[in-house]
């Protein structure tokens, strides 16, 4: 707008151009007038000629690439969200520039005084550990344990030699001992009955009824574990004996093994119905069902917990993936803000030994050079580079500055090697 007003100035000529050609160079006119008077001011602006005004005076603000502005805006937003980024080693040049302009940088957090951009993006607040829900054990179920006794801990009883070859005489003698044992049991002589059944078992260890009879005596003696051992052996010999399941069911009932007792008593009644077994089954079955329901309940809870844990793992994996994407985006944005270019970009075909700058081929490779990267963080080099980028003819101003010329020479060599 200022240039248009200058072009339309009815006064015309150098004076007209000097008087109102451009508001953007008011700062330049004031600086020139202060340094060398009005004549210098005229030379700096009006004295440059019409071609100079078409290009814009050297104090005019350069046009900004919208893409660079967008990247800069994203970087500023990131710094607002995470002020600690400003204290990273990579952004030292930015801190120095802000401070040189009279600005201040908030103090670094105590826990991360020299935190880098990469460290910041990798650190995430730890999720609070959720206390695991206490699992109730199956023993928590309330069961009426009336009639349950402590298990017997006697040494295992004599089981006979299952590999012995039994003769007819041995079978007859074993049968006699069995009958004597049954008589002693009827008389209430329980220990004598145990001894007689044991002798019969030694003579004929292949007869299941002998183990079942001795098991019945062990039940009466309140020795359920011994009874269960005899019943297990009898079932190995004859798995279809109802009496064996009946006595093993009673032994399990004495130990409070309600589900095992219900199973054996039900099977005994199925094989050969027995009033005594049926009555005991009615006693133990409700307790067995209560335990089964209790177990199923906690099995469902365990399954639900496993499903929940799997879902949490899936959720956590998804969050980790999204976090990684955000970190990558943040690194890309911060990398773009630092290295994607300078205001106005690099004009193509820079004279003075820097050919082929248009499009900046291989810029990322060039800026990966540690020496180039270090030089770009030097405020003096940055200012000079921007000046040359805006007007390549200004390179002559830095002929005697070894830092600037060194980096320009390095870049010239690199660009010269580009295909």
Buried (B, 14 or more C-beta within 10 A) or exposed (E): EBBEEBBEBEEEEBEBBBEBBBEBBEEBBEBBBEEEEEEBBBEBBBBBEEEBBEEBBBBBEBEEBEEBEEBBEBBEEBBEEBBBBBBBEBBEBBBBBBEEEEEEBEEBEEEBEEBBBBEBBEEEEEEEEEEEEEEEEEEEBEBEEEEBEEBBEEEEBEBBEEEEEBEEEBBEBBBBBBEBBBEBBEEEBBEBBBBBBBBBBBBBBBBBBBBBBBBBBBBBBEBBBBBBBBBEBBBEBBEEBBBBBBBBBBBBBBBBBBBBBBBBBBBBBEBEEBEEBBEBBEBBBEBBEBBEEBEEEBEEEEEEBEEEEEEEEEEEEEEEEEEEEEBEEBEEBBBBBBBBBBBBBBBEEBEBEBBBBEEBEBBEEBBEBEEBBEBBBBEEBBEBBBBBBBBBEBBEEBEEEEEBBEBBEBBBEBBEEBE
